[in-house]
Amino acid sequence: MKEVVIKLSEMFPGLRSLTGRETGFKVRRKMEELLGVQFDGTLIENDTIVVIDFEGINLITQGFGDELVGVFVRFFGVDFVKRHIKVVNANEFNRGTLNWVISYSKKMKEEWQKASSGV
């Protein structure tokens, strides 16, 4: 597996808080390219691990976190995220936000699967 680092402080110089979905969307688009995924249901998994470096980022919102990891969980599952996305230099608050988003997105995916299967 090869690791590719995305330094959030370099993508968004001068920002210490990442609060918008639009900001998260920009990061996710870059991640999609690196991971070889498309959100039309196509998954072309490769051997890349995207390392998200939070150095210098003090705060993220749930919306930003959802764009960063939640969308991947809902489309491809938690195991995909565990295999292909790594977080470094995140403070406790940001890790907690990402963990909440992952948990919530997993629950949403399970509910959608139940609803679509008619259970």
N, C-alpha and C positions, 0 to 999 in steps of 0.2 A: 504494500500500500504506500502510495506517495502522499505526503502532506503538503498542502498549499495554505499559506497563512494569509488571512484577511485582517489587516490592522485597522480597526474602526477609527482610531485617532488619525490615521492617514487618509482614510476615505472622507472623514468629516473633520478637517482641521479646525481647531478652536472650539469644538463642541465637547462638553463634558457630560451632557445629558442627551440621550437619543430618545425622542418622545413621539415621533410621528410614524404612522404606518408607511408614509411615503419614503421615509428614511430606511425603514426595514425592508421595504420593497426593493430599493436599490441594492441592498446587500444580498437579498434573496436572489435577484436576477443574476448577480455575479456567481452565487453559489450554484444556481441551476446550470450555468454554463460549465463550471468546473466539474460538477457531478454528472453531467450528461442526462439530466432529467427534463421532462416536459410535462406540463400539467393538463395534457389531453388524455391522461391515462397511460401514457407511454413511459416506461422506465427502462433506460439503457444504463444499467448500473456499471460503474467502472471501479477502479481500485483507488480512487482519490478519497482522501480525508480532508475536509475543509476545516482548518483551525481558525476559529474566530477569536482574535486577540482583543480583549476588553481593556487593555492598559490605558489608563487616563480617562476611562468612562465611569462616571460616578453613579449614573442613574439611567435606567431604561424603563419604558412603560410596557404594559401588557400588549398594547398594539404593536409596538416595535418587536417585542419578543415573539408575538404570533406570526408576524411576517418572517422572522428569522428561523423559527423551528416549528411553530404550530401548524403551518400549512403543510410542511413536509410530513408531520405526524398524521394529519388527516388524510393525505393522499397515499403515503407509502408505509406508514406505521412507525412505531417507536423503535423497532429493531433497525430500520433503515437509518434513523437519526443516530442511534448509538454507534452504528458502523461507520457513518460518514461525516458526522459533525462533532467537533471537539471544541470545547470552550476553555480558554486560558486567561489568566489575569482578571477574572471577574470577581468583584466583591460579593459579599454574602447576599446583599439585597438583589443584585442582578442575577445571581445564581438562583435565588428563591423565585424571582419573577419567571425565569426560564423554566424552572421545574413546575411551577404552577401552570404555565401555558402548556407544557407537555402533558401534564395530567389531565387538564381540561380538554385538550385536543384529542387525547386518547379516548376519553369518555364520549365525546361527540362522534368520533369515528365508529365506536361500538354501537351507539344509538342509531346512526345512519344505516349501518349494516343490518341491524335488527329490523328497522323500518322497511328497508328495501327487500328483505327476505320474507316479510310478512309474518314474522314471529310476534 
